[in-house]
Amino acid sequence: MKAELFVRRGVLAMAFAGLLVAGAYAQDSTPQQQDSQNDKKDMRQDKKDLAKDRADRNADQRDINKDKRDLAKDRADRNADQRDIHRDKRQLARDDANYGANSAQAKADRKDLRADRADRHADQRDINHDKRDLAKDRKDRNKDQKDINKDKRDLHKDRKDLRKDRKGR
C-alpha cells in the first residue's frame, strides 16, 4: 500500500511539474513574439527616420553650396565696387587738378564715388548675410548627420535584438 501511495504521489507530482513547465512555455512565447514584433516596428520607424534625416542633410548641403556661390558672387561684386571707388578717386583728383573742385566733372565724379561706396556697403551687407546663412546651414547639416548616426545605431541595435529574439526561440 505504501508503494502504491508513493507511485501515485510521484505520478501526480510529475503531472503537476509538466503542467507548470507547459504553462511557463506558453507564457514565455507571447512576450518573445511581442518583443520581436516591437523590434520589427522599431526597425521600420528607424528606417523612416534615417531616410528623412538623409533627405534633410542633403537639402542642407544643397543650401550650403548655394550660399557658397552667393558669397563668391557678392565678394566679386564688392571687389569690383572697390576698384570703381579707386578709379573714381583717381578721376576726381585728376578733375580737381585740371578743372577745379567745383567743376561739373568733379561734381559728377563725387556723385559716382558716393554711388560706388553705397554699392560696396550693400555688397558687404550681402556678404555678411550669406556668411550667417552658411553658418546656420552647416549647423543644420551637422545636426542632421548626428541624427543619421544615431538612427543607424538604433537600427543596428534593433536588428541585433531581433536576431537574439529569433535565436532564443
Helices and strands as residue ranges (DSSP letters): H 2-99, H 104-168
